[in-house]
Amino acid sequence: MASKSIYLLKERKRIKDWLDEMKIQNYTINDDLTVDVVYGNVNLESKGLTEIPVQFGIVSGWFNVDNNHLSSTKGWPSKCYLLFCRWNDVKFYKRDLKKVIKYESARTF
């Protein structure tokens, strides 16, 4: 089971360790410590997360945070192809998500 976070990680090594623990591949940790995922997806489904401890930037594939305990979009990417954010502590509505995340399609409820 993944460890839960209460803050954004601020050190490159801790960010890398968390990404590796989550089995996220093809990532780049940028100078500002945001994380881009090129040629890949981010699958954080059913990890028991209350928040995401890294700040994603661009995810070229899908970003899946289904079935967690999230109550905000903190840490979510600024852009992704497909967004999955169902079955969390709050409902995320497409009209609200479009204000903070650019995506092609979303699965919400």
C-alpha positions as CSV (number, residue, x, y, z in Angstrom):
1,M,0.0,0.0,0.0
2,A,1.3,3.4,-0.9
3,S,2.2,5.9,1.7
4,K,-0.1,8.8,2.1
5,S,1.1,12.4,1.9
6,I,0.2,15.6,3.6
7,Y,2.4,17.9,1.6
8,L,4.1,18.3,-1.8
9,L,7.5,16.8,-1.9
10,K,10.3,19.4,-2.4
11,E,13.4,17.2,-3.0
12,R,14.2,15.6,-6.3
13,K,15.2,12.3,-4.7
14,R,12.0,12.0,-2.7
15,I,10.0,12.8,-5.8
16,K,11.9,10.1,-7.7
17,D,11.4,7.6,-5.0
18,W,7.6,8.3,-4.9
19,L,7.3,8.0,-8.7
20,D,9.2,4.8,-8.7
21,E,7.0,3.4,-5.8
22,M,3.9,4.3,-7.8
23,K,5.5,2.5,-10.9
24,I,5.3,5.7,-13.0
25,Q,7.7,5.5,-16.0
26,N,9.0,7.8,-18.7
27,Y,8.9,10.8,-16.4
28,T,11.1,13.9,-16.2
29,I,11.5,15.9,-13.1
30,N,11.8,19.5,-14.2
31,D,14.0,22.3,-12.6
32,D,10.9,23.6,-10.9
33,L,10.2,20.1,-9.5
34,T,7.1,19.5,-11.6
35,V,6.9,16.1,-13.2
36,D,6.1,15.5,-16.9
37,V,5.3,12.1,-18.2
38,V,6.1,11.7,-21.9
39,Y,5.0,8.6,-23.9
40,G,3.2,7.2,-20.9
41,N,0.3,7.2,-18.4
42,V,0.0,7.9,-14.7
43,N,-2.0,5.2,-12.9
44,L,-2.7,6.1,-9.3
45,E,-6.0,4.2,-9.1
46,S,-6.9,2.7,-5.7
47,K,-3.7,3.8,-3.9
48,G,-5.5,5.1,-0.8
49,L,-4.3,8.7,-1.5
50,T,-5.7,11.7,0.2
51,E,-3.6,14.0,-2.0
52,I,-0.9,13.7,-4.6
53,P,2.5,14.6,-3.1
54,V,4.1,15.7,-6.4
55,Q,3.0,18.4,-8.9
56,F,2.5,16.9,-12.3
57,G,2.9,19.2,-15.4
58,I,2.1,17.5,-18.7
59,V,1.0,13.9,-19.0
60,S,0.9,12.8,-22.7
61,G,-1.4,9.8,-21.9
62,W,-4.0,9.3,-19.3
63,F,-4.0,10.4,-15.7
64,N,-6.0,8.0,-13.5
65,V,-6.9,8.9,-9.8
66,D,-10.0,6.8,-9.6
67,N,-11.0,5.3,-6.3
68,N,-8.9,7.3,-3.8
69,H,-9.8,9.7,-1.1
70,L,-9.0,12.9,-3.0
71,S,-10.8,16.2,-2.2
72,S,-8.8,18.6,-4.4
73,T,-6.9,18.7,-7.7
74,K,-3.6,19.6,-5.9
75,G,-0.8,17.8,-7.7
76,W,-2.9,17.0,-10.8
77,P,-1.4,17.8,-14.2
78,S,-2.0,21.0,-16.1
79,K,-2.5,19.0,-19.2
80,C,-3.3,15.3,-20.0
81,Y,-5.0,13.4,-22.8
82,L,-7.5,11.5,-20.8
83,L,-8.5,12.1,-17.1
84,F,-10.1,9.5,-14.8
85,C,-11.2,10.9,-11.4
86,R,-14.2,8.8,-10.3
87,W,-15.0,7.5,-6.8
88,N,-13.2,9.9,-4.6
89,D,-14.2,11.8,-1.5
90,V,-15.8,14.6,-3.6
91,K,-17.3,14.6,-7.0
92,F,-15.2,16.3,-9.6
93,Y,-17.3,17.9,-12.3
94,K,-16.1,18.4,-15.9
95,R,-17.1,22.0,-16.0
96,D,-14.9,22.8,-12.9
97,L,-12.0,20.6,-14.1
98,K,-11.8,22.4,-17.4
99,K,-10.9,25.5,-15.5
100,V,-7.7,24.0,-14.2
101,I,-6.7,21.1,-16.4
102,K,-6.6,20.8,-20.2
103,Y,-7.7,17.4,-21.3
104,E,-9.2,15.7,-24.4
105,S,-11.7,13.6,-22.5
106,A,-12.7,12.9,-18.9
107,R,-14.4,10.2,-16.9
108,T,-16.0,11.8,-13.8
109,F,-18.9,11.1,-11.4
